[in-house]
Amino acid sequence: MKKSLIVIFTAIVLDAVGIGLIFPILPSLLKEVTQADNVAPYIGTMTALYAVMQFLFAPVLGALSDRLGRRPVLLISLAGAAVNYLFLAFAPNLWMLFAGRAIAGLTSANMSVATAYITDITPEDRRARRFGLFNAMFGIGFIIGPVLGGVAGDHSLRLPFVAAAVLNGCNLALAYFVLPESRRPSGGKIDLAALNPLRPLHWAFSVKRVLPIVFLFLIFSATGEAYGTCWALWGSETFQWNGFWIGLSLGAFGVCQALAQALLPGPAVRVFGERGAILAGVVGLCLALTVMAFATEGWMIFAVMPVFALGGIGVPALQSLATRQVDESQQGQFQGVLASAVSLASIISPLAFSSIYFAVREQWPGAIWLSVVAVHLLGGLLVLRLTKPVAASVAS
């Protein structure tokens, strides 16, 4: 494997570990700071604030990665993540927690730039496999991060955030000293009009063939936000899980997800095609989420994890399909547009799912997962309407 791929995959693992560390204990931190019993609205609002800042700045960073290179934009993103975790580690009040998340959102371009980086150095016929490894690396981070976060958080609530800051600092140092640039920067003056966050979306609407892909990223990203918003609260209130069990459940999901996405996307695309692999992922997720909605014992969640993880085989297929909608010179811009779609979903989805959870938590907390099923089914209908993928170049 190329040295650059090893470095970028390592950076993805460390990034996922840092994210996973905080999931099991963020509700407890918010309860400590706010003295509130129900913190779902705070989690939803904090996540939405991050997404608002990401929506405003990720497309700009994506365009800058085409103009200035992938490496400097990735370094900015990693530095912002480290600052965010320091705020979470030491903030004594709510506004400082929100300030940290705003900084992280403003500089968050690591996933979209990493995707563009892999696209730069990977032939088309190998992208599905490498995007499978990309997602597997994120899954490996989720094996380690939530378990460490749950264990550390049960002993000291702020310790996981300190650990996340250190990990992101290591990530930044690794990228700075080892990661080479993946493409020749286009250079030239920066177009100030590119600072308009709606401009990339206007470009996307002018290229009609990319719109279904953009909407699919929006829909599937919306469902993904439900887990970060509701998983820890649901596990605590349904099964009385502490930080360790919440972290262990997320870690078990990470094991299954890493194995599924490392081994299955390539064969799934060969057998079913990209569209068929995406649909197979939707079916797997809907089955698992339905079981979760009706589960009465914690062991049922661990039992359904392999089916849940099978849902992830559609993500690399969708990513591979997306990269072939534009030519090589527009990959950073297009990935920025997709990041905008993800951010829009991340603005709306946490607020919506936290509100739904607040409405159902007293009678049936698991009902939140049926709402996620409904959104997945909407995405499945859109996949069925996809036409044959376009050629590798589309005029802008």
Order of alpha helices (4+ residues) and beta strands (2+ residues): alpha-alpha-alpha-alpha-alpha-alpha-alpha-alpha-alpha-alpha-alpha-alpha-alpha-alpha-alpha-alpha-alpha
